[in-house]
Amino acid sequence: MKSFQTERVSLASQVSHIKCPTLIVRGALSDVLTDESAEKFARALPNGRWVRIEKSGHNVQGDNPRALLDAMTTFFREVSIA
């Protein structure tokens, strides 16, 4: 069985293969993903962006669904998907 760290390194090596526009969403109160990590993740993507959702922890969709929807709608408009 692979360790969490081994899995993480393996996944990280595949990030550059994602070609579609990608939005990394971070809950401002999350203790799982930091601003720095979200920014680094987004920079590793060919067309990545990140957004911080206020008044939410790691479970953004449950903590602040309205702000998540607003962020996603803005992102989709910017990348001409909506």
PyMOL Python script that loads the backbone (N, CA, C, O; Angstrom):
from pymol import cmd

cmd.read_pdbstr("""\
ATOM      1  N   MET A   1       0.834  -1.177   0.000  1.00  0.00           N
ATOM      2  CA  MET A   1       0.000   0.000   0.000  1.00  0.00           C
ATOM      3  C   MET A   1       0.884   1.247   0.000  1.00  0.00           C
ATOM      4  O   MET A   1       1.834   1.348   0.776  1.00  0.00           O
ATOM      5  N   LYS A   2       0.552   2.206  -0.893  1.00  0.00           N
ATOM      6  CA  LYS A   2       1.333   3.433  -0.988  1.00  0.00           C
ATOM      7  C   LYS A   2       1.038   4.344   0.187  1.00  0.00           C
ATOM      8  O   LYS A   2      -0.075   4.373   0.713  1.00  0.00           O
ATOM      9  N   SER A   3       2.050   5.082   0.585  1.00  0.00           N
ATOM     10  CA  SER A   3       1.857   6.051   1.661  1.00  0.00           C
ATOM     11  C   SER A   3       1.181   7.301   1.100  1.00  0.00           C
ATOM     12  O   SER A   3       1.182   7.542  -0.107  1.00  0.00           O
ATOM     13  N   PHE A   4       0.611   8.077   1.995  1.00  0.00           N
ATOM     14  CA  PHE A   4      -0.034   9.329   1.596  1.00  0.00           C
ATOM     15  C   PHE A   4       0.949  10.218   0.846  1.00  0.00           C
ATOM     16  O   PHE A   4       0.600  10.797  -0.182  1.00  0.00           O
ATOM     17  N   GLN A   5       2.165  10.331   1.347  1.00  0.00           N
ATOM     18  CA  GLN A   5       3.180  11.179   0.713  1.00  0.00           C
ATOM     19  C   GLN A   5       3.532  10.673  -0.677  1.00  0.00           C
ATOM     20  O   GLN A   5       3.696  11.475  -1.596  1.00  0.00           O
ATOM     21  N   THR A   6       3.652   9.354  -0.853  1.00  0.00           N
ATOM     22  CA  THR A   6       3.963   8.787  -2.158  1.00  0.00           C
ATOM     23  C   THR A   6       2.843   9.089  -3.138  1.00  0.00           C
ATOM     24  O   THR A   6       3.100   9.453  -4.286  1.00  0.00           O
ATOM     25  N   GLU A   7       1.591   8.937  -2.689  1.00  0.00           N
ATOM     26  CA  GLU A   7       0.432   9.244  -3.529  1.00  0.00           C
ATOM     27  C   GLU A   7       0.439  10.719  -3.931  1.00  0.00           C
ATOM     28  O   GLU A   7       0.183  11.061  -5.085  1.00  0.00           O
ATOM     29  N   ARG A   8       0.730  11.572  -2.978  1.00  0.00           N
ATOM     30  CA  ARG A   8       0.732  13.018  -3.220  1.00  0.00           C
ATOM     31  C   ARG A   8       1.777  13.393  -4.258  1.00  0.00           C
ATOM     32  O   ARG A   8       1.497  14.189  -5.154  1.00  0.00           O
ATOM     33  N   VAL A   9       2.962  12.840  -4.154  1.00  0.00           N
ATOM     34  CA  VAL A   9       4.029  13.110  -5.113  1.00  0.00           C
ATOM     35  C   VAL A   9       3.639  12.595  -6.494  1.00  0.00           C
ATOM     36  O   VAL A   9       3.878  13.260  -7.501  1.00  0.00           O
ATOM     37  N   SER A  10       3.044  11.422  -6.535  1.00  0.00           N
ATOM     38  CA  SER A  10       2.607  10.847  -7.807  1.00  0.00           C
ATOM     39  C   SER A  10       1.553  11.728  -8.468  1.00  0.00           C
ATOM     40  O   SER A  10       1.629  11.988  -9.669  1.00  0.00           O
ATOM     41  N   LEU A  11       0.580  12.183  -7.705  1.00  0.00           N
ATOM     42  CA  LEU A  11      -0.461  13.056  -8.251  1.00  0.00           C
ATOM     43  C   LEU A  11       0.130  14.389  -8.707  1.00  0.00           C
ATOM     44  O   LEU A  11      -0.230  14.897  -9.768  1.00  0.00           O
ATOM     45  N   ALA A  12       1.021  14.948  -7.921  1.00  0.00           N
ATOM     46  CA  ALA A  12       1.625  16.238  -8.257  1.00  0.00           C
ATOM     47  C   ALA A  12       2.380  16.165  -9.582  1.00  0.00           C
ATOM     48  O   ALA A  12       2.412  17.144 -10.328  1.00  0.00           O
ATOM     49  N   SER A  13       2.975  15.036  -9.879  1.00  0.00           N
ATOM     50  CA  SER A  13       3.727  14.903 -11.126  1.00  0.00           C
ATOM     51  C   SER A  13       2.813  14.872 -12.346  1.00  0.00           C
ATOM     52  O   SER A  13       3.280  15.047 -13.472  1.00  0.00           O
ATOM     53  N   GLN A  14       1.530  14.654 -12.139  1.00  0.00           N
ATOM     54  CA  GLN A  14       0.578  14.580 -13.238  1.00  0.00           C
ATOM     55  C   GLN A  14      -0.161  15.892 -13.507  1.00  0.00           C
ATOM     56  O   GLN A  14      -0.854  16.016 -14.517  1.00  0.00           O
ATOM     57  N   VAL A  15      -0.018  16.859 -12.620  1.00  0.00           N
ATOM     58  CA  VAL A  15      -0.768  18.110 -12.716  1.00  0.00           C
ATOM     59  C   VAL A  15      -0.561  18.826 -14.048  1.00  0.00           C
ATOM     60  O   VAL A  15      -1.517  19.360 -14.611  1.00  0.00           O
ATOM     61  N   SER A  16       0.639  18.845 -14.550  1.00  0.00           N
ATOM     62  CA  SER A  16       0.917  19.571 -15.793  1.00  0.00           C
ATOM     63  C   SER A  16       0.214  18.965 -17.002  1.00  0.00           C
ATOM     64  O   SER A  16       0.162  19.594 -18.058  1.00  0.00           O
ATOM     65  N   HIS A  17      -0.320  17.773 -16.870  1.00  0.00           N
ATOM     66  CA  HIS A  17      -1.040  17.130 -17.969  1.00  0.00           C
ATOM     67  C   HIS A  17      -2.480  17.623 -18.088  1.00  0.00           C
ATOM     68  O   HIS A  17      -3.150  17.331 -19.079  1.00  0.00           O
ATOM     69  N   ILE A  18      -2.957  18.355 -17.109  1.00  0.00           N
ATOM     70  CA  ILE A  18      -4.319  18.898 -17.151  1.00  0.00           C
ATOM     71  C   ILE A  18      -4.296  20.105 -18.072  1.00  0.00           C
ATOM     72  O   ILE A  18      -3.603  21.083 -17.792  1.00  0.00           O
ATOM     73  N   LYS A  19      -5.036  20.052 -19.154  1.00  0.00           N
ATOM     74  CA  LYS A  19      -4.976  21.110 -20.169  1.00  0.00           C
ATOM     75  C   LYS A  19      -6.153  22.081 -20.114  1.00  0.00           C
ATOM     76  O   LYS A  19      -6.055  23.189 -20.642  1.00  0.00           O
ATOM     77  N   CYS A  20      -7.245  21.696 -19.496  1.00  0.00           N
ATOM     78  CA  CYS A  20      -8.420  22.567 -19.465  1.00  0.00           C
ATOM     79  C   CYS A  20      -8.277  23.631 -18.385  1.00  0.00           C
ATOM     80  O   CYS A  20      -7.536  23.436 -17.421  1.00  0.00           O
ATOM     81  N   PRO A  21      -8.977  24.757 -18.532  1.00  0.00           N
ATOM     82  CA  PRO A  21      -8.967  25.764 -17.470  1.00  0.00           C
ATOM     83  C   PRO A  21      -9.438  25.127 -16.164  1.00  0.00           C
ATOM     84  O   PRO A  21     -10.427  24.394 -16.142  1.00  0.00           O
ATOM     85  N   THR A  22      -8.731  25.411 -15.090  1.00  0.00           N
ATOM     86  CA  THR A  22      -9.014  24.774 -13.804  1.00  0.00           C
ATOM     87  C   THR A  22      -9.033  25.813 -12.695  1.00  0.00           C
ATOM     88  O   THR A  22      -8.139  26.653 -12.592  1.00  0.00           O
ATOM     89  N   LEU A  23     -10.069  25.740 -11.868  1.00  0.00           N
ATOM     90  CA  LEU A  23     -10.203  26.636 -10.736  1.00  0.00           C
ATOM     91  C   LEU A  23      -9.936  25.864  -9.456  1.00  0.00           C
ATOM     92  O   LEU A  23     -10.622  24.886  -9.161  1.00  0.00           O
ATOM     93  N   ILE A  24      -8.947  26.299  -8.704  1.00  0.00           N
ATOM     94  CA  ILE A  24      -8.663  25.724  -7.396  1.00  0.00           C
ATOM     95  C   ILE A  24      -9.429  26.567  -6.382  1.00  0.00           C
ATOM     96  O   ILE A  24      -9.272  27.787  -6.326  1.00  0.00           O
ATOM     97  N   VAL A  25     -10.255  25.905  -5.586  1.00  0.00           N
ATOM     98  CA  VAL A  25     -11.101  26.594  -4.619  1.00  0.00           C
ATOM     99  C   VAL A  25     -10.584  26.298  -3.213  1.00  0.00           C
ATOM    100  O   VAL A  25     -10.387  25.142  -2.838  1.00  0.00           O
ATOM    101  N   ARG A  26     -10.368  27.364  -2.445  1.00  0.00           N
ATOM    102  CA  ARG A  26      -9.884  27.215  -1.074  1.00  0.00           C
ATOM    103  C   ARG A  26     -10.811  27.944  -0.121  1.00  0.00           C
ATOM    104  O   ARG A  26     -11.088  29.130  -0.299  1.00  0.00           O
ATOM    105  N   GLY A  27     -11.284  27.243   0.878  1.00  0.00           N
ATOM    106  CA  GLY A  27     -12.032  27.880   1.948  1.00  0.00           C
ATOM    107  C   GLY A  27     -11.074  28.676   2.812  1.00  0.00           C
ATOM    108  O   GLY A  27     -10.041  28.156   3.233  1.00  0.00           O
ATOM    109  N   ALA A  28     -11.402  29.927   3.079  1.00  0.00           N
ATOM    110  CA  ALA A  28     -10.504  30.814   3.828  1.00  0.00           C
ATOM    111  C   ALA A  28     -10.159  30.272   5.209  1.00  0.00           C
ATOM    112  O   ALA A  28      -9.096  30.581   5.748  1.00  0.00           O
ATOM    113  N   LEU A  29     -11.041  29.472   5.782  1.00  0.00           N
ATOM    114  CA  LEU A  29     -10.811  28.929   7.121  1.00  0.00           C
ATOM    115  C   LEU A  29     -10.288  27.491   7.088  1.00  0.00           C
ATOM    116  O   LEU A  29     -10.194  26.842   8.130  1.00  0.00           O
ATOM    117  N   SER A  30      -9.951  26.996   5.910  1.00  0.00           N
ATOM    118  CA  SER A  30      -9.489  25.615   5.762  1.00  0.00           C
ATOM    119  C   SER A  30      -8.188  25.373   6.515  1.00  0.00           C
ATOM    120  O   SER A  30      -7.265  26.187   6.471  1.00  0.00           O
ATOM    121  N   ASP A  31      -8.133  24.243   7.202  1.00  0.00           N
ATOM    122  CA  ASP A  31      -6.887  23.833   7.834  1.00  0.00           C
ATOM    123  C   ASP A  31      -6.212  22.733   7.013  1.00  0.00           C
ATOM    124  O   ASP A  31      -5.254  22.107   7.467  1.00  0.00           O
ATOM    125  N   VAL A  32      -6.726  22.503   5.793  1.00  0.00           N
ATOM    126  CA  VAL A  32      -6.185  21.471   4.917  1.00  0.00           C
ATOM    127  C   VAL A  32      -5.344  22.079   3.794  1.00  0.00           C
ATOM    128  O   VAL A  32      -4.283  21.553   3.459  1.00  0.00           O
ATOM    129  N   LEU A  33      -5.812  23.176   3.216  1.00  0.00           N
ATOM    130  CA  LEU A  33      -5.139  23.812   2.093  1.00  0.00           C
ATOM    131  C   LEU A  33      -4.859  25.271   2.439  1.00  0.00           C
ATOM    132  O   LEU A  33      -5.771  26.012   2.804  1.00  0.00           O
ATOM    133  N   THR A  34      -3.615  25.675   2.327  1.00  0.00           N
ATOM    134  CA  THR A  34      -3.237  27.057   2.619  1.00  0.00           C
ATOM    135  C   THR A  34      -3.329  27.907   1.351  1.00  0.00           C
ATOM    136  O   THR A  34      -3.398  27.374   0.244  1.00  0.00           O
ATOM    137  N   ASP A  35      -3.330  29.220   1.517  1.00  0.00           N
ATOM    138  CA  ASP A  35      -3.286  30.120   0.358  1.00  0.00           C
ATOM    139  C   ASP A  35      -2.052  29.816  -0.490  1.00  0.00           C
ATOM    140  O   ASP A  35      -2.124  29.740  -1.716  1.00  0.00           O
ATOM    141  N   GLU A  36      -0.938  29.646   0.183  1.00  0.00           N
ATOM    142  CA  GLU A  36       0.317  29.377  -0.524  1.00  0.00           C
ATOM    143  C   GLU A  36       0.230  28.094  -1.354  1.00  0.00           C
ATOM    144  O   GLU A  36       0.678  28.069  -2.500  1.00  0.00           O
ATOM    145  N   SER A  37      -0.337  27.044  -0.791  1.00  0.00           N
ATOM    146  CA  SER A  37      -0.472  25.773  -1.511  1.00  0.00           C
ATOM    147  C   SER A  37      -1.448  25.889  -2.671  1.00  0.00           C
ATOM    148  O   SER A  37      -1.206  25.334  -3.743  1.00  0.00           O
ATOM    149  N   ALA A  38      -2.555  26.610  -2.468  1.00  0.00           N
ATOM    150  CA  ALA A  38      -3.536  26.795  -3.536  1.00  0.00           C
ATOM    151  C   ALA A  38      -2.910  27.567  -4.701  1.00  0.00           C
ATOM    152  O   ALA A  38      -3.114  27.225  -5.866  1.00  0.00           O
ATOM    153  N   GLU A  39      -2.149  28.609  -4.370  1.00  0.00           N
ATOM    154  CA  GLU A  39      -1.487  29.397  -5.406  1.00  0.00           C
ATOM    155  C   GLU A  39      -0.448  28.554  -6.157  1.00  0.00           C
ATOM    156  O   GLU A  39      -0.358  28.616  -7.384  1.00  0.00           O
ATOM    157  N   LYS A  40       0.318  27.783  -5.424  1.00  0.00           N
ATOM    158  CA  LYS A  40       1.333  26.913  -6.043  1.00  0.00           C
ATOM    159  C   LYS A  40       0.676  25.882  -6.959  1.00  0.00           C
ATOM    160  O   LYS A  40       1.157  25.627  -8.063  1.00  0.00           O
ATOM    161  N   PHE A  41      -0.427  25.293  -6.494  1.00  0.00           N
ATOM    162  CA  PHE A  41      -1.161  24.313  -7.286  1.00  0.00           C
ATOM    163  C   PHE A  41      -1.668  24.961  -8.575  1.00  0.00           C
ATOM    164  O   PHE A  41      -1.513  24.394  -9.656  1.00  0.00           O
ATOM    165  N   ALA A  42      -2.268  26.135  -8.465  1.00  0.00           N
ATOM    166  CA  ALA A  42      -2.797  26.822  -9.638  1.00  0.00           C
ATOM    167  C   ALA A  42      -1.685  27.184 -10.623  1.00  0.00           C
ATOM    168  O   ALA A  42      -1.867  27.074 -11.835  1.00  0.00           O
ATOM    169  N   ARG A  43      -0.538  27.614 -10.106  1.00  0.00           N
ATOM    170  CA  ARG A  43       0.600  27.947 -10.980  1.00  0.00           C
ATOM    171  C   ARG A  43       1.145  26.723 -11.707  1.00  0.00           C
ATOM    172  O   ARG A  43       1.699  26.843 -12.799  1.00  0.00           O
ATOM    173  N   ALA A  44       0.989  25.556 -11.109  1.00  0.00           N
ATOM    174  CA  ALA A  44       1.490  24.326 -11.730  1.00  0.00           C
ATOM    175  C   ALA A  44       0.614  23.869 -12.893  1.00  0.00           C
ATOM    176  O   ALA A  44       1.035  23.052 -13.712  1.00  0.00           O
ATOM    177  N   LEU A  45      -0.588  24.393 -12.961  1.00  0.00           N
ATOM    178  CA  LEU A  45      -1.509  24.036 -14.037  1.00  0.00           C
ATOM    179  C   LEU A  45      -1.291  24.950 -15.238  1.00  0.00           C
ATOM    180  O   LEU A  45      -1.042  26.143 -15.067  1.00  0.00           O
ATOM    181  N   PRO A  46      -1.381  24.410 -16.445  1.00  0.00           N
ATOM    182  CA  PRO A  46      -1.199  25.246 -17.635  1.00  0.00           C
ATOM    183  C   PRO A  46      -2.180  26.422 -17.703  1.00  0.00           C
ATOM    184  O   PRO A  46      -1.825  27.491 -18.200  1.00  0.00           O
ATOM    185  N   ASN A  47      -3.398  26.236 -17.212  1.00  0.00           N
ATOM    186  CA  ASN A  47      -4.394  27.302 -17.240  1.00  0.00           C
ATOM    187  C   ASN A  47      -5.154  27.292 -15.914  1.00  0.00           C
ATOM    188  O   ASN A  47      -6.379  27.180 -15.886  1.00  0.00           O
ATOM    189  N   GLY A  48      -4.406  27.410 -14.820  1.00  0.00           N
ATOM    190  CA  GLY A  48      -5.008  27.327 -13.495  1.00  0.00           C
ATOM    191  C   GLY A  48      -5.171  28.673 -12.822  1.00  0.00           C
ATOM    192  O   GLY A  48      -4.397  29.604 -13.041  1.00  0.00           O
ATOM    193  N   ARG A  49      -6.190  28.746 -12.005  1.00  0.00           N
ATOM    194  CA  ARG A  49      -6.448  29.916 -11.171  1.00  0.00           C
ATOM    195  C   ARG A  49      -6.895  29.408  -9.818  1.00  0.00           C
ATOM    196  O   ARG A  49      -7.283  28.249  -9.673  1.00  0.00           O
ATOM    197  N   TRP A  50      -6.840  30.277  -8.837  1.00  0.00           N
ATOM    198  CA  TRP A  50      -7.355  29.880  -7.530  1.00  0.00           C
ATOM    199  C   TRP A  50      -8.145  31.021  -6.936  1.00  0.00           C
ATOM    200  O   TRP A  50      -7.941  32.190  -7.261  1.00  0.00           O
ATOM    201  N   VAL A  51      -9.055  30.644  -6.054  1.00  0.00           N
ATOM    202  CA  VAL A  51      -9.896  31.619  -5.387  1.00  0.00           C
ATOM    203  C   VAL A  51     -10.071  31.206  -3.930  1.00  0.00           C
ATOM    204  O   VAL A  51     -10.166  30.020  -3.612  1.00  0.00           O
ATOM    205  N   ARG A  52     -10.112  32.198  -3.060  1.00  0.00           N
ATOM    206  CA  ARG A  52     -10.369  31.963  -1.630  1.00  0.00           C
ATOM    207  C   ARG A  52     -11.830  32.303  -1.372  1.00  0.00           C
ATOM    208  O   ARG A  52     -12.298  33.382  -1.737  1.00  0.00           O
ATOM    209  N   ILE A  53     -12.542  31.386  -0.749  1.00  0.00           N
ATOM    210  CA  ILE A  53     -13.943  31.596  -0.403  1.00  0.00           C
ATOM    211  C   ILE A  53     -14.029  31.922   1.083  1.00  0.00           C
ATOM    212  O   ILE A  53     -13.722  31.086   1.933  1.00  0.00           O
ATOM    213  N   GLU A  54     -14.446  33.134   1.382  1.00  0.00           N
ATOM    214  CA  GLU A  54     -14.554  33.579   2.765  1.00  0.00           C
ATOM    215  C   GLU A  54     -15.673  32.828   3.496  1.00  0.00           C
ATOM    216  O   GLU A  54     -16.567  32.255   2.872  1.00  0.00           O
ATOM    217  N   LYS A  55     -15.604  32.846   4.795  1.00  0.00           N
ATOM    218  CA  LYS A  55     -16.612  32.229   5.664  1.00  0.00           C
ATOM    219  C   LYS A  55     -16.836  30.751   5.357  1.00  0.00           C
ATOM    220  O   LYS A  55     -17.959  30.252   5.420  1.00  0.00           O
ATOM    221  N   SER A  56     -15.743  30.059   5.024  1.00  0.00           N
ATOM    222  CA  SER A  56     -15.850  28.615   4.797  1.00  0.00           C
ATOM    223  C   SER A  56     -14.540  27.934   5.147  1.00  0.00           C
ATOM    224  O   SER A  56     -13.456  28.508   5.040  1.00  0.00           O
ATOM    225  N   GLY A  57     -14.687  26.683   5.571  1.00  0.00           N
ATOM    226  CA  GLY A  57     -13.536  25.845   5.832  1.00  0.00           C
ATOM    227  C   GLY A  57     -13.247  25.008   4.605  1.00  0.00           C
ATOM    228  O   GLY A  57     -13.471  25.454   3.480  1.00  0.00           O
ATOM    229  N   HIS A  58     -12.752  23.802   4.810  1.00  0.00           N
ATOM    230  CA  HIS A  58     -12.416  22.929   3.687  1.00  0.00           C
ATOM    231  C   HIS A  58     -13.659  22.478   2.921  1.00  0.00           C
ATOM    232  O   HIS A  58     -13.573  22.187   1.727  1.00  0.00           O
ATOM    233  N   ASN A  59     -14.793  22.416   3.579  1.00  0.00           N
ATOM    234  CA  ASN A  59     -16.048  22.000   2.944  1.00  0.00           C
ATOM    235  C   ASN A  59     -16.774  23.234   2.398  1.00  0.00           C
ATOM    236  O   ASN A  59     -17.832  23.618   2.895  1.00  0.00           O
ATOM    237  N   VAL A  60     -16.195  23.836   1.385  1.00  0.00           N
ATOM    238  CA  VAL A  60     -16.707  25.100   0.854  1.00  0.00           C
ATOM    239  C   VAL A  60     -18.155  24.982   0.395  1.00  0.00           C
ATOM    240  O   VAL A  60     -18.968  25.860   0.687  1.00  0.00           O
ATOM    241  N   GLN A  61     -18.485  23.923  -0.309  1.00  0.00           N
ATOM    242  CA  GLN A  61     -19.843  23.791  -0.851  1.00  0.00           C
ATOM    243  C   GLN A  61     -20.893  23.711   0.253  1.00  0.00           C
ATOM    244  O   GLN A  61     -22.043  24.087   0.027  1.00  0.00           O
ATOM    245  N   GLY A  62     -20.533  23.242   1.414  1.00  0.00           N
ATOM    246  CA  GLY A  62     -21.465  23.182   2.532  1.00  0.00           C
ATOM    247  C   GLY A  62     -21.450  24.435   3.383  1.00  0.00           C
ATOM    248  O   GLY A  62     -22.472  24.824   3.948  1.00  0.00           O
ATOM    249  N   ASP A  63     -20.277  25.073   3.473  1.00  0.00           N
ATOM    250  CA  ASP A  63     -20.123  26.236   4.348  1.00  0.00           C
ATOM    251  C   ASP A  63     -20.585  27.542   3.703  1.00  0.00           C
ATOM    252  O   ASP A  63     -21.169  28.393   4.375  1.00  0.00           O
ATOM    253  N   ASN A  64     -20.332  27.704   2.422  1.00  0.00           N
ATOM    254  CA  ASN A  64     -20.685  28.963   1.762  1.00  0.00           C
ATOM    255  C   ASN A  64     -21.016  28.704   0.284  1.00  0.00           C
ATOM    256  O   ASN A  64     -20.289  29.143  -0.607  1.00  0.00           O
ATOM    257  N   PRO A  65     -22.121  27.988   0.034  1.00  0.00           N
ATOM    258  CA  PRO A  65     -22.460  27.623  -1.347  1.00  0.00           C
ATOM    259  C   PRO A  65     -22.696  28.826  -2.258  1.00  0.00           C
ATOM    260  O   PRO A  65     -22.371  28.767  -3.443  1.00  0.00           O
ATOM    261  N   ARG A  66     -23.246  29.899  -1.737  1.00  0.00           N
ATOM    262  CA  ARG A  66     -23.508  31.085  -2.559  1.00  0.00           C
ATOM    263  C   ARG A  66     -22.198  31.669  -3.084  1.00  0.00           C
ATOM    264  O   ARG A  66     -22.090  31.980  -4.270  1.00  0.00           O
ATOM    265  N   ALA A  67     -21.213  31.818  -2.217  1.00  0.00           N
ATOM    266  CA  ALA A  67     -19.925  32.373  -2.638  1.00  0.00           C
ATOM    267  C   ALA A  67     -19.212  31.425  -3.603  1.00  0.00           C
ATOM    268  O   ALA A  67     -18.535  31.873  -4.529  1.00  0.00           O
ATOM    269  N   LEU A  68     -19.364  30.125  -3.389  1.00  0.00           N
ATOM    270  CA  LEU A  68     -18.773  29.150  -4.315  1.00  0.00           C
ATOM    271  C   LEU A  68     -19.405  29.293  -5.693  1.00  0.00           C
ATOM    272  O   LEU A  68     -18.696  29.330  -6.699  1.00  0.00           O
ATOM    273  N   LEU A  69     -20.728  29.375  -5.747  1.00  0.00           N
ATOM    274  CA  LEU A  69     -21.426  29.535  -7.020  1.00  0.00           C
ATOM    275  C   LEU A  69     -20.989  30.826  -7.718  1.00  0.00           C
ATOM    276  O   LEU A  69     -20.762  30.834  -8.928  1.00  0.00           O
ATOM    277  N   ASP A  70     -20.872  31.900  -6.962  1.00  0.00           N
ATOM    278  CA  ASP A  70     -20.430  33.167  -7.548  1.00  0.00           C
ATOM    279  C   ASP A  70     -19.025  33.043  -8.137  1.00  0.00           C
ATOM    280  O   ASP A  70     -18.768  33.528  -9.239  1.00  0.00           O
ATOM    281  N   ALA A  71     -18.123  32.398  -7.408  1.00  0.00           N
ATOM    282  CA  ALA A  71     -16.747  32.220  -7.884  1.00  0.00           C
ATOM    283  C   ALA A  71     -16.707  31.345  -9.134  1.00  0.00           C
ATOM    284  O   ALA A  71     -15.971  31.632 -10.078  1.00  0.00           O
ATOM    285  N   MET A  72     -17.493  30.292  -9.135  1.00  0.00           N
ATOM    286  CA  MET A  72     -17.525  29.404 -10.297  1.00  0.00           C
ATOM    287  C   MET A  72     -18.130  30.101 -11.517  1.00  0.00           C
ATOM    288  O   MET A  72     -17.634  29.950 -12.634  1.00  0.00           O
ATOM    289  N   THR A  73     -19.195  30.858 -11.301  1.00  0.00           N
ATOM    290  CA  THR A  73     -19.834  31.583 -12.409  1.00  0.00           C
ATOM    291  C   THR A  73     -18.858  32.581 -13.021  1.00  0.00           C
ATOM    292  O   THR A  73     -18.751  32.684 -14.243  1.00  0.00           O
ATOM    293  N   THR A  74     -18.151  33.313 -12.171  1.00  0.00           N
ATOM    294  CA  THR A  74     -17.151  34.264 -12.661  1.00  0.00           C
ATOM    295  C   THR A  74     -16.070  33.546 -13.459  1.00  0.00           C
ATOM    296  O   THR A  74     -15.695  33.989 -14.545  1.00  0.00           O
ATOM    297  N   PHE A  75     -15.575  32.447 -12.924  1.00  0.00           N
ATOM    298  CA  PHE A  75     -14.540  31.664 -13.606  1.00  0.00           C
ATOM    299  C   PHE A  75     -15.030  31.174 -14.968  1.00  0.00           C
ATOM    300  O   PHE A  75     -14.322  31.307 -15.967  1.00  0.00           O
ATOM    301  N   PHE A  76     -16.235  30.611 -15.012  1.00  0.00           N
ATOM    302  CA  PHE A  76     -16.764  30.097 -16.279  1.00  0.00           C
ATOM    303  C   PHE A  76     -16.930  31.214 -17.301  1.00  0.00           C
ATOM    304  O   PHE A  76     -16.661  31.014 -18.485  1.00  0.00           O
ATOM    305  N   ARG A  77     -17.360  32.362 -16.863  1.00  0.00           N
ATOM    306  CA  ARG A  77     -17.483  33.509 -17.786  1.00  0.00           C
ATOM    307  C   ARG A  77     -16.120  33.928 -18.313  1.00  0.00           C
ATOM    308  O   ARG A  77     -15.967  34.217 -19.500  1.00  0.00           O
ATOM    309  N   GLU A  78     -15.144  33.960 -17.437  1.00  0.00           N
ATOM    310  CA  GLU A  78     -13.796  34.378 -17.842  1.00  0.00           C
ATOM    311  C   GLU A  78     -13.155  33.423 -18.835  1.00  0.00           C
ATOM    312  O   GLU A  78     -12.368  33.843 -19.683  1.00  0.00           O
ATOM    313  N   VAL A  79     -13.482  32.157 -18.736  1.00  0.00           N
ATOM    314  CA  VAL A  79     -12.887  31.180 -19.658  1.00  0.00           C
ATOM    315  C   VAL A  79     -13.842  30.824 -20.788  1.00  0.00           C
ATOM    316  O   VAL A  79     -13.603  29.883 -21.544  1.00  0.00           O
ATOM    317  N   SER A  80     -14.930  31.590 -20.895  1.00  0.00           N
ATOM    318  CA  SER A  80     -15.913  31.445 -21.977  1.00  0.00           C
ATOM    319  C   SER A  80     -16.589  30.089 -22.013  1.00  0.00           C
ATOM    320  O   SER A  80     -16.848  29.547 -23.088  1.00  0.00           O
ATOM    321  N   ILE A  81     -16.875  29.537 -20.842  1.00  0.00           N
ATOM    322  CA  ILE A  81     -17.586  28.270 -20.781  1.00  0.00           C
ATOM    323  C   ILE A  81     -19.072  28.505 -20.554  1.00  0.00           C
ATOM    324  O   ILE A  81     -19.905  27.753 -21.060  1.00  0.00           O
ATOM    325  N   ALA A  82     -19.409  29.551 -19.792  1.00  0.00           N
ATOM    326  CA  ALA A  82     -20.820  29.810 -19.485  1.00  0.00           C
ATOM    327  C   ALA A  82     -21.468  30.607 -20.595  1.00  0.00           C
ATOM    328  O   ALA A  82     -22.656  30.922 -20.516  1.00  0.00           O
TER     329      ALA A  82
END
""", "prot")
cmd.dss("prot")
cmd.show_as("cartoon", "prot")
cmd.util.cbc("prot")
cmd.orient("prot")
